[in-house]
């Protein structure tokens, strides 16, 4: 791995992108940045109001400048972050079976949002929409008005990258993924 690495990790929701990002950043002693922190305005509950694209990019550039020793950026930039592509030394794409991703996402939503995602809870409809969106990643057939990453669109974005691309199985243990990513 070259000094001051600039790594972008992406993939479907629940494939382990943020988990691997945090692990790699810790192992390399560099900043871990997550696109959700730049995409979404902080709200309670979270993930309700998106920032305008110029503001996302401004905040990301500031975060990159604050980490001159390198960084790991996890999440999806597909559709709004193409101007950042020249900054990447390497992109890691994680994929995982739908059932693995959905189980991870359901557990994460339970930890973050608690009973609000239960039937009758304030966030139950949003929770169901999010899981349907995540389940449709490989087909791109959404059952709600959610738009964003899906496999065919992601693959087209990945095909245009000028830097090395490493594809990994997100169902593997995080330590194994980190070891593979660092080779």
VMD Tcl script that builds the backbone (N, CA, C; Angstrom):
set m [mol new atoms 549]
animate dup $m
set s [atomselect $m all]
$s set {name element resname resid chain x y z} {
  {N N UNK 1 A 0.852 -1.171 0.000}
  {CA C UNK 1 A 0.000 0.000 0.000}
  {C C UNK 1 A 0.901 1.237 0.000}
  {N N UNK 2 A 0.604 2.175 -0.878}
  {CA C UNK 2 A 1.424 3.383 -0.965}
  {C C UNK 2 A 1.182 4.295 0.233}
  {N N UNK 3 A 2.120 5.197 0.518}
  {CA C UNK 3 A 1.906 6.145 1.618}
  {C C UNK 3 A 0.717 7.053 1.318}
  {N N UNK 4 A 0.059 7.502 2.363}
  {CA C UNK 4 A -1.084 8.412 2.232}
  {C C UNK 4 A -2.172 7.863 1.301}
  {N N UNK 5 A -2.634 6.653 1.562}
  {CA C UNK 5 A -3.627 6.043 0.668}
  {C C UNK 5 A -4.958 6.788 0.687}
  {N N UNK 6 A -5.598 6.773 -0.466}
  {CA C UNK 6 A -6.931 7.375 -0.625}
  {C C UNK 6 A -7.816 6.289 -1.241}
  {N N UNK 7 A -8.553 5.632 -0.367}
  {CA C UNK 7 A -9.315 4.434 -0.741}
  {C C UNK 7 A -10.803 4.731 -0.656}
  {N N UNK 8 A -11.516 4.323 -1.694}
  {CA C UNK 8 A -12.984 4.426 -1.666}
  {C C UNK 8 A -13.546 3.009 -1.658}
  {N N UNK 9 A -14.450 2.720 -0.699}
  {CA C UNK 9 A -15.107 1.416 -0.602}
  {C C UNK 9 A -16.580 1.627 -0.861}
  {N N UNK 10 A -17.142 0.842 -1.754}
  {CA C UNK 10 A -18.549 0.990 -2.106}
  {C C UNK 10 A -19.181 -0.378 -2.319}
  {N N UNK 11 A -20.494 -0.387 -2.445}
  {CA C UNK 11 A -21.245 -1.616 -2.658}
  {C C UNK 11 A -22.676 -1.414 -2.211}
  {N N UNK 12 A -23.439 -2.466 -2.262}
  {CA C UNK 12 A -24.849 -2.408 -1.874}
  {C C UNK 12 A -24.984 -2.142 -0.383}
  {N N UNK 13 A -26.096 -1.551 -0.004}
  {CA C UNK 13 A -26.403 -1.360 1.419}
  {C C UNK 13 A -26.376 -2.715 2.117}
  {N N UNK 14 A -25.642 -2.778 3.229}
  {CA C UNK 14 A -25.561 -4.011 3.998}
  {C C UNK 14 A -24.459 -4.957 3.572}
  {N N UNK 15 A -23.647 -4.567 2.584}
  {CA C UNK 15 A -22.584 -5.467 2.116}
  {C C UNK 15 A -21.317 -5.372 2.956}
  {N N UNK 16 A -21.280 -4.460 3.932}
  {CA C UNK 16 A -20.134 -4.349 4.820}
  {C C UNK 16 A -19.203 -3.199 4.497}
  {N N UNK 17 A -19.655 -2.271 3.670}
  {CA C UNK 17 A -18.830 -1.153 3.219}
  {C C UNK 17 A -18.319 -0.304 4.391}
  {N N UNK 18 A -19.207 0.157 5.240}
  {CA C UNK 18 A -18.796 1.009 6.367}
  {C C UNK 18 A -17.957 0.235 7.382}
  {N N UNK 19 A -18.301 -1.016 7.612}
  {CA C UNK 19 A -17.546 -1.840 8.558}
  {C C UNK 19 A -16.118 -2.040 8.071}
  {N N UNK 20 A -15.956 -2.379 6.800}
  {CA C UNK 20 A -14.611 -2.544 6.256}
  {C C UNK 20 A -13.882 -1.204 6.234}
  {N N UNK 21 A -14.571 -0.125 5.908}
  {CA C UNK 21 A -13.941 1.185 5.905}
  {C C UNK 21 A -13.356 1.538 7.253}
  {N N UNK 22 A -14.128 1.317 8.309}
  {CA C UNK 22 A -13.644 1.609 9.662}
  {C C UNK 22 A -12.453 0.718 10.016}
  {N N UNK 23 A -12.518 -0.548 9.642}
  {CA C UNK 23 A -11.423 -1.483 9.937}
  {C C UNK 23 A -10.136 -1.088 9.211}
  {N N UNK 24 A -10.239 -0.792 7.924}
  {CA C UNK 24 A -9.048 -0.403 7.166}
  {C C UNK 24 A -8.449 0.893 7.696}
  {N N UNK 25 A -9.304 1.868 7.961}
  {CA C UNK 25 A -8.810 3.143 8.487}
  {C C UNK 25 A -8.074 2.932 9.808}
  {N N UNK 26 A -8.607 2.081 10.668}
  {CA C UNK 26 A -7.954 1.809 11.952}
  {C C UNK 26 A -6.610 1.113 11.733}
  {N N UNK 27 A -6.577 0.129 10.843}
  {CA C UNK 27 A -5.329 -0.596 10.592}
  {C C UNK 27 A -4.264 0.300 9.972}
  {N N UNK 28 A -4.696 1.260 9.144}
  {CA C UNK 28 A -3.754 2.158 8.470}
  {C C UNK 28 A -3.503 3.446 9.258}
  {N N UNK 29 A -4.224 3.623 10.353}
  {CA C UNK 29 A -4.135 4.847 11.171}
  {C C UNK 29 A -4.401 6.105 10.347}
  {N N UNK 30 A -5.483 6.044 9.566}
  {CA C UNK 30 A -5.907 7.190 8.766}
  {C C UNK 30 A -7.386 7.446 9.025}
  {N N UNK 31 A -7.887 8.541 8.501}
  {CA C UNK 31 A -9.282 8.937 8.721}
  {C C UNK 31 A -10.246 7.989 8.013}
  {N N UNK 32 A -11.354 7.712 8.683}
  {CA C UNK 32 A -12.460 7.008 8.049}
  {C C UNK 32 A -13.593 8.004 7.848}
  {N N UNK 33 A -14.024 8.151 6.627}
  {CA C UNK 33 A -15.120 9.044 6.267}
  {C C UNK 33 A -16.233 8.195 5.671}
  {N N UNK 34 A -17.473 8.511 6.004}
  {CA C UNK 34 A -18.610 7.779 5.467}
  {C C UNK 34 A -19.495 8.746 4.692}
  {N N UNK 35 A -19.858 8.373 3.469}
  {CA C UNK 35 A -20.642 9.285 2.629}
  {C C UNK 35 A -21.962 9.679 3.279}
  {N N UNK 36 A -22.539 8.806 4.112}
  {CA C UNK 36 A -23.793 9.168 4.790}
  {C C UNK 36 A -23.639 10.433 5.630}
  {N N UNK 37 A -22.458 10.641 6.197}
  {CA C UNK 37 A -22.227 11.825 7.027}
  {C C UNK 37 A -22.191 13.109 6.206}
  {N N UNK 38 A -21.981 12.986 4.926}
  {CA C UNK 38 A -21.916 14.139 4.034}
  {C C UNK 38 A -23.193 14.284 3.209}
  {N N UNK 39 A -23.791 13.157 2.879}
  {CA C UNK 39 A -25.020 13.142 2.082}
  {C C UNK 39 A -26.212 13.675 2.879}
  {N N UNK 40 A -26.316 13.250 4.127}
  {CA C UNK 40 A -27.487 13.555 4.943}
  {C C UNK 40 A -27.227 14.701 5.918}
  {N N UNK 41 A -28.212 15.564 6.054}
  {CA C UNK 41 A -28.201 16.577 7.102}
  {C C UNK 41 A -28.505 15.869 8.416}
  {N N UNK 42 A -27.775 16.190 9.492}
  {CA C UNK 42 A -28.078 15.536 10.779}
  {C C UNK 42 A -29.513 15.848 11.232}
  {N N UNK 43 A -30.298 14.816 11.423}
  {CA C UNK 43 A -31.676 14.949 11.887}
  {C C UNK 43 A -31.950 13.845 12.892}
  {N N UNK 44 A -33.030 13.988 13.607}
  {CA C UNK 44 A -33.484 12.936 14.516}
  {C C UNK 44 A -34.943 12.655 14.192}
  {N N UNK 45 A -35.273 11.525 13.634}
  {CA C UNK 45 A -34.408 10.385 13.313}
  {C C UNK 45 A -33.487 10.715 12.131}
  {N N UNK 46 A -32.422 9.925 11.975}
  {CA C UNK 46 A -31.448 10.208 10.916}
  {C C UNK 46 A -31.947 9.819 9.523}
  {N N UNK 47 A -31.221 10.299 8.529}
  {CA C UNK 47 A -31.414 9.914 7.123}
  {C C UNK 47 A -32.765 10.345 6.573}
  {N N UNK 48 A -33.156 11.562 6.896}
  {CA C UNK 48 A -34.442 12.068 6.438}
  {C C UNK 48 A -34.297 13.210 5.428}
  {N N UNK 49 A -33.228 14.028 5.559}
  {CA C UNK 49 A -33.071 15.213 4.724}
  {C C UNK 49 A -31.682 15.203 4.100}
  {N N UNK 50 A -31.636 15.161 2.766}
  {CA C UNK 50 A -30.341 15.151 2.096}
  {C C UNK 50 A -29.820 16.576 1.894}
  {N N UNK 51 A -28.495 16.682 1.863}
  {CA C UNK 51 A -27.853 17.966 1.558}
  {C C UNK 51 A -27.820 18.164 0.049}
  {N N UNK 52 A -27.697 19.396 -0.360}
  {CA C UNK 52 A -27.486 19.702 -1.773}
  {C C UNK 52 A -26.094 19.210 -2.173}
  {N N UNK 53 A -25.946 18.792 -3.419}
  {CA C UNK 53 A -24.680 18.217 -3.888}
  {C C UNK 53 A -23.492 19.147 -3.665}
  {N N UNK 54 A -23.560 20.432 -3.998}
  {CA C UNK 54 A -22.377 21.285 -3.762}
  {C C UNK 54 A -21.933 21.306 -2.293}
  {N N UNK 55 A -22.888 21.246 -1.376}
  {CA C UNK 55 A -22.550 21.240 0.044}
  {C C UNK 55 A -21.888 19.922 0.435}
  {N N UNK 56 A -22.375 18.806 -0.079}
  {CA C UNK 56 A -21.748 17.504 0.189}
  {C C UNK 56 A -20.287 17.514 -0.254}
  {N N UNK 57 A -20.080 17.999 -1.480}
  {CA C UNK 57 A -18.733 18.007 -2.038}
  {C C UNK 57 A -17.815 18.954 -1.274}
  {N N UNK 58 A -18.324 20.109 -0.882}
  {CA C UNK 58 A -17.523 21.060 -0.103}
  {C C UNK 58 A -17.079 20.413 1.208}
  {N N UNK 59 A -18.009 19.770 1.897}
  {CA C UNK 59 A -17.687 19.118 3.168}
  {C C UNK 59 A -16.689 17.968 2.984}
  {N N UNK 60 A -16.849 17.196 1.919}
  {CA C UNK 60 A -15.910 16.100 1.657}
  {C C UNK 60 A -14.513 16.632 1.360}
  {N N UNK 61 A -14.410 17.660 0.531}
  {CA C UNK 61 A -13.090 18.227 0.229}
  {C C UNK 61 A -12.420 18.747 1.502}
  {N N UNK 62 A -13.195 19.362 2.375}
  {CA C UNK 62 A -12.639 19.837 3.647}
  {C C UNK 62 A -12.151 18.668 4.494}
  {N N UNK 63 A -12.902 17.578 4.524}
  {CA C UNK 63 A -12.492 16.397 5.291}
  {C C UNK 63 A -11.245 15.758 4.691}
  {N N UNK 64 A -11.162 15.704 3.365}
  {CA C UNK 64 A -9.964 15.169 2.721}
  {C C UNK 64 A -8.741 16.014 3.086}
  {N N UNK 65 A -8.895 17.319 3.052}
  {CA C UNK 65 A -7.780 18.222 3.368}
  {C C UNK 65 A -7.327 18.070 4.824}
  {N N UNK 66 A -8.253 17.707 5.687}
  {CA C UNK 66 A -7.919 17.535 7.109}
  {C C UNK 66 A -7.180 16.225 7.369}
  {N N UNK 67 A -7.159 15.330 6.393}
  {CA C UNK 67 A -6.498 14.038 6.551}
  {C C UNK 67 A -5.394 13.833 5.529}
  {N N UNK 68 A -4.346 14.658 5.547}
  {CA C UNK 68 A -3.300 14.539 4.516}
  {C C UNK 68 A -2.538 13.215 4.570}
  {N N UNK 69 A -2.651 12.490 5.701}
  {CA C UNK 69 A -1.971 11.197 5.805}
  {C C UNK 69 A -2.734 10.107 5.059}
  {N N UNK 70 A -3.870 10.444 4.490}
  {CA C UNK 70 A -4.689 9.505 3.733}
  {C C UNK 70 A -6.043 9.326 4.380}
  {N N UNK 71 A -6.918 8.601 3.699}
  {CA C UNK 71 A -8.272 8.394 4.200}
  {C C UNK 71 A -8.903 7.183 3.515}
  {N N UNK 72 A -9.939 6.690 4.170}
  {CA C UNK 72 A -10.809 5.671 3.589}
  {C C UNK 72 A -12.196 6.285 3.557}
  {N N UNK 73 A -12.797 6.313 2.395}
  {CA C UNK 73 A -14.150 6.835 2.217}
  {C C UNK 73 A -15.067 5.667 1.910}
  {N N UNK 74 A -16.034 5.426 2.781}
  {CA C UNK 74 A -16.977 4.325 2.549}
  {C C UNK 74 A -18.337 4.887 2.171}
  {N N UNK 75 A -19.043 4.142 1.332}
  {CA C UNK 75 A -20.387 4.538 0.917}
  {C C UNK 75 A -20.476 4.724 -0.580}
  {N N UNK 76 A -21.597 5.262 -1.012}
  {CA C UNK 76 A -21.830 5.421 -2.441}
  {C C UNK 76 A -21.779 6.887 -2.846}
  {N N UNK 77 A -21.064 7.147 -3.924}
  {CA C UNK 77 A -20.997 8.474 -4.541}
  {C C UNK 77 A -21.699 8.474 -5.886}
  {N N UNK 78 A -22.190 7.316 -6.270}
  {CA C UNK 78 A -22.825 7.119 -7.566}
  {C C UNK 78 A -23.938 8.141 -7.780}
  {N N UNK 79 A -23.804 8.907 -8.853}
  {CA C UNK 79 A -24.826 9.880 -9.196}
  {C C UNK 79 A -24.537 11.285 -8.710}
  {N N UNK 80 A -23.548 11.458 -7.839}
  {CA C UNK 80 A -23.281 12.816 -7.365}
  {C C UNK 80 A -21.813 13.109 -7.074}
  {N N UNK 81 A -20.958 12.125 -6.983}
  {CA C UNK 81 A -19.586 12.373 -6.574}
  {C C UNK 81 A -18.524 12.121 -7.622}
  {N N UNK 82 A -18.893 12.167 -8.900}
  {CA C UNK 82 A -17.921 11.852 -9.944}
  {C C UNK 82 A -16.695 12.767 -9.930}
  {N N UNK 83 A -16.845 13.990 -9.471}
  {CA C UNK 83 A -15.699 14.905 -9.441}
  {C C UNK 83 A -14.619 14.438 -8.459}
  {N N UNK 84 A -14.958 13.499 -7.586}
  {CA C UNK 84 A -13.992 12.985 -6.615}
  {C C UNK 84 A -13.172 11.810 -7.148}
  {N N UNK 85 A -13.613 11.206 -8.232}
  {CA C UNK 85 A -12.957 10.002 -8.760}
  {C C UNK 85 A -11.455 10.183 -8.947}
  {N N UNK 86 A -10.974 11.306 -9.479}
  {CA C UNK 86 A -9.519 11.438 -9.666}
  {C C UNK 86 A -8.707 11.402 -8.361}
  {N N UNK 87 A -9.361 11.564 -7.239}
  {CA C UNK 87 A -8.656 11.539 -5.951}
  {C C UNK 87 A -8.366 10.125 -5.465}
  {N N UNK 88 A -9.050 9.113 -5.980}
  {CA C UNK 88 A -8.941 7.745 -5.474}
  {C C UNK 88 A -7.693 7.044 -5.988}
  {N N UNK 89 A -6.970 6.401 -5.073}
  {CA C UNK 89 A -5.866 5.523 -5.455}
  {C C UNK 89 A -6.389 4.132 -5.796}
  {N N UNK 90 A -7.488 3.763 -5.134}
  {CA C UNK 90 A -8.057 2.432 -5.290}
  {C C UNK 90 A -9.515 2.474 -4.872}
  {N N UNK 91 A -10.330 1.673 -5.556}
  {CA C UNK 91 A -11.730 1.492 -5.174}
  {C C UNK 91 A -11.930 0.019 -4.853}
  {N N UNK 92 A -12.620 -0.234 -3.754}
  {CA C UNK 92 A -12.968 -1.600 -3.354}
  {C C UNK 92 A -14.474 -1.722 -3.451}
  {N N UNK 93 A -14.923 -2.723 -4.181}
  {CA C UNK 93 A -16.353 -2.972 -4.346}
  {C C UNK 93 A -16.716 -4.245 -3.601}
  {N N UNK 94 A -17.648 -4.122 -2.654}
  {CA C UNK 94 A -18.118 -5.279 -1.890}
  {C C UNK 94 A -19.479 -5.719 -2.408}
  {N N UNK 95 A -19.649 -7.007 -2.510}
  {CA C UNK 95 A -20.969 -7.569 -2.809}
  {C C UNK 95 A -21.249 -8.659 -1.786}
  {N N UNK 96 A -22.514 -8.896 -1.530}
  {CA C UNK 96 A -22.930 -9.938 -0.587}
  {C C UNK 96 A -24.327 -10.395 -0.993}
  {N N UNK 97 A -24.675 -11.637 -0.682}
  {CA C UNK 97 A -26.015 -12.128 -1.005}
  {C C UNK 97 A -27.099 -11.254 -0.359}
  {N N UNK 98 A -28.204 -11.131 -1.036}
  {CA C UNK 98 A -29.303 -10.283 -0.571}
  {C C UNK 98 A -29.735 -10.645 0.847}
  {N N UNK 99 A -29.855 -11.945 1.158}
  {CA C UNK 99 A -30.339 -12.336 2.486}
  {C C UNK 99 A -29.353 -11.915 3.582}
  {N N UNK 100 A -28.060 -11.945 3.291}
  {CA C UNK 100 A -27.048 -11.489 4.251}
  {C C UNK 100 A -27.191 -9.988 4.461}
  {N N UNK 101 A -27.307 -9.248 3.369}
  {CA C UNK 101 A -27.425 -7.791 3.458}
  {C C UNK 101 A -28.680 -7.376 4.220}
  {N N UNK 102 A -29.810 -8.014 3.919}
  {CA C UNK 102 A -31.064 -7.640 4.582}
  {C C UNK 102 A -31.027 -7.944 6.076}
  {N N UNK 103 A -30.419 -9.066 6.449}
  {CA C UNK 103 A -30.310 -9.389 7.875}
  {C C UNK 103 A -29.444 -8.347 8.587}
  {N N UNK 104 A -28.349 -7.955 7.967}
  {CA C UNK 104 A -27.487 -6.928 8.561}
  {C C UNK 104 A -28.225 -5.597 8.692}
  {N N UNK 105 A -28.945 -5.229 7.633}
  {CA C UNK 105 A -29.658 -3.947 7.648}
  {C C UNK 105 A -30.764 -3.935 8.693}
  {N N UNK 106 A -31.496 -5.029 8.808}
  {CA C UNK 106 A -32.564 -5.096 9.818}
  {C C UNK 106 A -31.971 -4.960 11.220}
  {N N UNK 107 A -30.838 -5.625 11.459}
  {CA C UNK 107 A -30.194 -5.529 12.777}
  {C C UNK 107 A -29.680 -4.114 13.026}
  {N N UNK 108 A -29.102 -3.497 12.006}
  {CA C UNK 108 A -28.593 -2.123 12.161}
  {C C UNK 108 A -29.732 -1.148 12.436}
  {N N UNK 109 A -30.824 -1.278 11.710}
  {CA C UNK 109 A -31.973 -0.388 11.928}
  {C C UNK 109 A -32.560 -0.598 13.325}
  {N N UNK 110 A -32.567 -1.819 13.789}
  {CA C UNK 110 A -33.067 -2.109 15.135}
  {C C UNK 110 A -32.178 -1.409 16.172}
  {N N UNK 111 A -30.852 -1.506 15.998}
  {CA C UNK 111 A -29.929 -0.834 16.927}
  {C C UNK 111 A -30.102 0.681 16.892}
  {N N UNK 112 A -30.219 1.239 15.708}
  {CA C UNK 112 A -30.288 2.698 15.565}
  {C C UNK 112 A -31.644 3.278 15.949}
  {N N UNK 113 A -32.713 2.594 15.582}
  {CA C UNK 113 A -34.042 3.192 15.659}
  {C C UNK 113 A -34.983 2.518 16.646}
  {N N UNK 114 A -34.596 1.366 17.148}
  {CA C UNK 114 A -35.397 0.689 18.167}
  {C C UNK 114 A -36.815 0.386 17.726}
  {N N UNK 115 A -37.751 0.563 18.630}
  {CA C UNK 115 A -39.146 0.179 18.385}
  {C C UNK 115 A -39.845 1.078 17.366}
  {N N UNK 116 A -39.221 2.174 16.959}
  {CA C UNK 116 A -39.844 3.043 15.958}
  {C C UNK 116 A -40.036 2.329 14.622}
  {N N UNK 117 A -39.297 1.212 14.393}
  {CA C UNK 117 A -39.455 0.474 13.137}
  {C C UNK 117 A -40.478 -0.656 13.250}
  {N N UNK 118 A -41.008 -0.879 14.446}
  {CA C UNK 118 A -42.014 -1.922 14.638}
  {C C UNK 118 A -43.315 -1.545 13.940}
  {N N UNK 119 A -44.159 -2.536 13.604}
  {CA C UNK 119 A -45.474 -2.204 13.049}
  {C C UNK 119 A -46.199 -1.205 13.959}
  {N N UNK 120 A -46.695 -0.153 13.358}
  {CA C UNK 120 A -47.347 0.913 14.114}
  {C C UNK 120 A -46.390 2.000 14.576}
  {N N UNK 121 A -45.088 1.737 14.492}
  {CA C UNK 121 A -44.082 2.725 14.886}
  {C C UNK 121 A -43.974 3.834 13.855}
  {N N UNK 122 A -43.490 4.966 14.290}
  {CA C UNK 122 A -43.405 6.149 13.426}
  {C C UNK 122 A -42.546 5.921 12.185}
  {N N UNK 123 A -41.535 5.053 12.287}
  {CA C UNK 123 A -40.628 4.841 11.162}
  {C C UNK 123 A -40.843 3.504 10.439}
  {N N UNK 124 A -41.895 2.803 10.807}
  {CA C UNK 124 A -42.151 1.498 10.189}
  {C C UNK 124 A -42.284 1.583 8.662}
  {N N UNK 125 A -43.093 2.511 8.111}
  {CA C UNK 125 A -43.198 2.584 6.646}
  {C C UNK 125 A -41.844 2.879 5.983}
  {N N UNK 126 A -41.078 3.789 6.574}
  {CA C UNK 126 A -39.755 4.115 6.022}
  {C C UNK 126 A -38.837 2.889 6.091}
  {N N UNK 127 A -38.882 2.164 7.186}
  {CA C UNK 127 A -38.083 0.951 7.369}
  {C C UNK 127 A -38.412 -0.074 6.283}
  {N N UNK 128 A -39.697 -0.295 6.034}
  {CA C UNK 128 A -40.100 -1.254 5.005}
  {C C UNK 128 A -39.652 -0.802 3.621}
  {N N UNK 129 A -39.789 0.497 3.334}
  {CA C UNK 129 A -39.331 1.030 2.046}
  {C C UNK 129 A -37.825 0.829 1.880}
  {N N UNK 130 A -37.074 1.101 2.957}
  {CA C UNK 130 A -35.626 0.953 2.878}
  {C C UNK 130 A -35.234 -0.496 2.620}
  {N N UNK 131 A -35.857 -1.442 3.315}
  {CA C UNK 131 A -35.537 -2.855 3.091}
  {C C UNK 131 A -35.925 -3.298 1.683}
  {N N UNK 132 A -37.055 -2.802 1.165}
  {CA C UNK 132 A -37.450 -3.127 -0.209}
  {C C UNK 132 A -36.445 -2.566 -1.212}
  {N N UNK 133 A -36.013 -1.343 -0.962}
  {CA C UNK 133 A -34.992 -0.706 -1.807}
  {C C UNK 133 A -33.706 -1.541 -1.789}
  {N N UNK 134 A -33.254 -1.939 -0.610}
  {CA C UNK 134 A -32.029 -2.726 -0.486}
  {C C UNK 134 A -32.186 -4.095 -1.143}
  {N N UNK 135 A -33.351 -4.701 -1.005}
  {CA C UNK 135 A -33.600 -6.016 -1.603}
  {C C UNK 135 A -33.576 -5.952 -3.123}
  {N N UNK 136 A -33.958 -4.809 -3.684}
  {CA C UNK 136 A -34.052 -4.653 -5.136}
  {C C UNK 136 A -32.723 -4.240 -5.773}
  {N N UNK 137 A -31.652 -4.187 -5.008}
  {CA C UNK 137 A -30.362 -3.725 -5.522}
  {C C UNK 137 A -29.950 -4.461 -6.793}
  {N N UNK 138 A -30.075 -5.774 -6.809}
  {CA C UNK 138 A -29.616 -6.534 -7.973}
  {C C UNK 138 A -30.520 -6.399 -9.191}
  {N N UNK 139 A -31.776 -6.075 -8.983}
  {CA C UNK 139 A -32.714 -5.966 -10.108}
  {C C UNK 139 A -33.009 -4.523 -10.509}
  {N N UNK 140 A -32.875 -3.595 -9.574}
  {CA C UNK 140 A -33.208 -2.202 -9.860}
  {C C UNK 140 A -34.696 -1.942 -9.907}
  {N N UNK 141 A -35.499 -2.913 -9.474}
  {CA C UNK 141 A -36.961 -2.780 -9.486}
  {C C UNK 141 A -37.439 -2.371 -8.104}
  {N N UNK 142 A -37.629 -1.062 -7.912}
  {CA C UNK 142 A -38.021 -0.532 -6.617}
  {C C UNK 142 A -39.528 -0.539 -6.451}
  {N N UNK 143 A -39.961 -0.740 -5.225}
  {CA C UNK 143 A -41.386 -0.739 -4.927}
  {C C UNK 143 A -41.812 0.574 -4.281}
  {N N UNK 144 A -40.907 1.547 -4.210}
  {CA C UNK 144 A -41.229 2.846 -3.622}
  {C C UNK 144 A -40.627 3.931 -4.487}
  {N N UNK 145 A -40.650 5.153 -3.989}
  {CA C UNK 145 A -40.087 6.264 -4.749}
  {C C UNK 145 A -38.597 6.462 -4.487}
  {N N UNK 146 A -37.950 5.524 -3.774}
  {CA C UNK 146 A -36.529 5.650 -3.492}
  {C C UNK 146 A -35.732 5.433 -4.775}
  {N N UNK 147 A -34.718 6.241 -4.960}
  {CA C UNK 147 A -33.824 6.074 -6.094}
  {C C UNK 147 A -32.416 5.931 -5.552}
  {N N UNK 148 A -31.501 5.613 -6.412}
  {CA C UNK 148 A -30.127 5.524 -5.947}
  {C C UNK 148 A -29.409 4.320 -6.501}
  {N N UNK 149 A -28.557 3.745 -5.680}
  {CA C UNK 149 A -27.702 2.689 -6.177}
  {C C UNK 149 A -28.460 1.399 -6.427}
  {N N UNK 150 A -28.148 0.822 -7.533}
  {CA C UNK 150 A -28.572 -0.518 -7.865}
  {C C UNK 150 A -27.471 -1.122 -8.720}
  {N N UNK 151 A -27.439 -2.430 -8.832}
  {CA C UNK 151 A -26.283 -3.141 -9.365}
  {C C UNK 151 A -25.865 -2.669 -10.760}
  {N N UNK 152 A -26.785 -2.593 -11.713}
  {CA C UNK 152 A -26.421 -2.216 -13.078}
  {C C UNK 152 A -25.827 -0.804 -13.115}
  {N N UNK 153 A -26.417 0.095 -12.386}
  {CA C UNK 153 A -25.907 1.469 -12.348}
  {C C UNK 153 A -24.540 1.515 -11.659}
  {N N UNK 154 A -24.379 0.753 -10.591}
  {CA C UNK 154 A -23.101 0.681 -9.896}
  {C C UNK 154 A -22.016 0.117 -10.816}
  {N N UNK 155 A -22.346 -0.958 -11.529}
  {CA C UNK 155 A -21.376 -1.582 -12.430}
  {C C UNK 155 A -20.939 -0.609 -13.522}
  {N N UNK 156 A -21.869 0.174 -14.058}
  {CA C UNK 156 A -21.516 1.165 -15.078}
  {C C UNK 156 A -20.573 2.212 -14.495}
  {N N UNK 157 A -20.827 2.631 -13.271}
  {CA C UNK 157 A -19.970 3.615 -12.600}
  {C C UNK 157 A -18.580 3.022 -12.379}
  {N N UNK 158 A -18.527 1.788 -11.906}
  {CA C UNK 158 A -17.248 1.127 -11.655}
  {C C UNK 158 A -16.443 0.951 -12.938}
  {N N UNK 159 A -17.123 0.675 -14.046}
  {CA C UNK 159 A -16.445 0.444 -15.324}
  {C C UNK 159 A -15.686 1.675 -15.804}
  {N N UNK 160 A -16.089 2.852 -15.379}
  {CA C UNK 160 A -15.432 4.073 -15.815}
  {C C UNK 160 A -14.310 4.552 -14.920}
  {N N UNK 161 A -13.975 3.800 -13.888}
  {CA C UNK 161 A -12.943 4.248 -12.956}
  {C C UNK 161 A -11.548 4.146 -13.569}
  {N N UNK 162 A -10.714 5.167 -13.379}
  {CA C UNK 162 A -9.349 5.128 -13.907}
  {C C UNK 162 A -8.339 4.467 -12.961}
  {N N UNK 163 A -8.760 4.145 -11.743}
  {CA C UNK 163 A -7.859 3.580 -10.744}
  {C C UNK 163 A -8.113 2.078 -10.591}
  {N N UNK 164 A -7.230 1.382 -9.892}
  {CA C UNK 164 A -7.456 -0.048 -9.659}
  {C C UNK 164 A -8.756 -0.299 -8.887}
  {N N UNK 165 A -9.414 -1.377 -9.256}
  {CA C UNK 165 A -10.669 -1.797 -8.628}
  {C C UNK 165 A -10.476 -3.200 -8.077}
  {N N UNK 166 A -10.795 -3.365 -6.802}
  {CA C UNK 166 A -10.713 -4.668 -6.145}
  {C C UNK 166 A -12.128 -5.088 -5.764}
  {N N UNK 167 A -12.546 -6.254 -6.222}
  {CA C UNK 167 A -13.873 -6.779 -5.892}
  {C C UNK 167 A -13.716 -7.843 -4.810}
  {N N UNK 168 A -14.515 -7.680 -3.731}
  {CA C UNK 168 A -14.437 -8.624 -2.619}
  {C C UNK 168 A -15.830 -9.085 -2.217}
  {N N UNK 169 A -15.885 -10.264 -1.616}
  {CA C UNK 169 A -17.123 -10.849 -1.120}
  {C C UNK 169 A -17.406 -10.304 0.274}
  {N N UNK 170 A -18.387 -9.416 0.387}
  {CA C UNK 170 A -18.725 -8.781 1.650}
  {C C UNK 170 A -19.261 -9.731 2.703}
  {N N UNK 171 A -19.548 -10.973 2.339}
  {CA C UNK 171 A -20.010 -11.956 3.323}
  {C C UNK 171 A -18.845 -12.544 4.122}
  {N N UNK 172 A -17.611 -12.293 3.671}
  {CA C UNK 172 A -16.441 -12.779 4.406}
  {C C UNK 172 A -16.277 -12.000 5.706}
  {N N UNK 173 A -15.579 -12.579 6.679}
  {CA C UNK 173 A -15.314 -11.844 7.921}
  {C C UNK 173 A -14.523 -10.561 7.643}
  {N N UNK 174 A -14.776 -9.542 8.442}
  {CA C UNK 174 A -14.137 -8.247 8.244}
  {C C UNK 174 A -12.619 -8.356 8.264}
  {N N UNK 175 A -12.060 -9.144 9.173}
  {CA C UNK 175 A -10.602 -9.294 9.243}
  {C C UNK 175 A -10.042 -9.883 7.950}
  {N N UNK 176 A -10.751 -10.826 7.368}
  {CA C UNK 176 A -10.322 -11.419 6.098}
  {C C UNK 176 A -10.381 -10.382 4.982}
  {N N UNK 177 A -11.476 -9.620 4.946}
  {CA C UNK 177 A -11.604 -8.573 3.929}
  {C C UNK 177 A -10.487 -7.542 4.064}
  {N N UNK 178 A -10.180 -7.146 5.280}
  {CA C UNK 178 A -9.125 -6.159 5.504}
  {C C UNK 178 A -7.781 -6.697 5.022}
  {N N UNK 179 A -7.494 -7.945 5.328}
  {CA C UNK 179 A -6.226 -8.549 4.878}
  {C C UNK 179 A -6.157 -8.571 3.351}
  {N N UNK 180 A -7.250 -8.934 2.703}
  {CA C UNK 180 A -7.277 -8.952 1.228}
  {C C UNK 180 A -7.125 -7.555 0.660}
  {N N UNK 181 A -7.750 -6.583 1.294}
  {CA C UNK 181 A -7.705 -5.202 0.806}
  {C C UNK 181 A -6.314 -4.603 0.945}
  {N N UNK 182 A -5.550 -5.065 1.916}
  {CA C UNK 182 A -4.225 -4.500 2.164}
  {C C UNK 182 A -3.121 -5.186 1.367}
  {N N UNK 183 A -3.454 -6.226 0.599}
  {CA C UNK 183 A -2.428 -6.913 -0.206}
  {C C UNK 183 A -2.222 -6.226 -1.533}
}
mol reanalyze $m
mol bondsrecalc $m
mol representation Tube
mol addrep $m
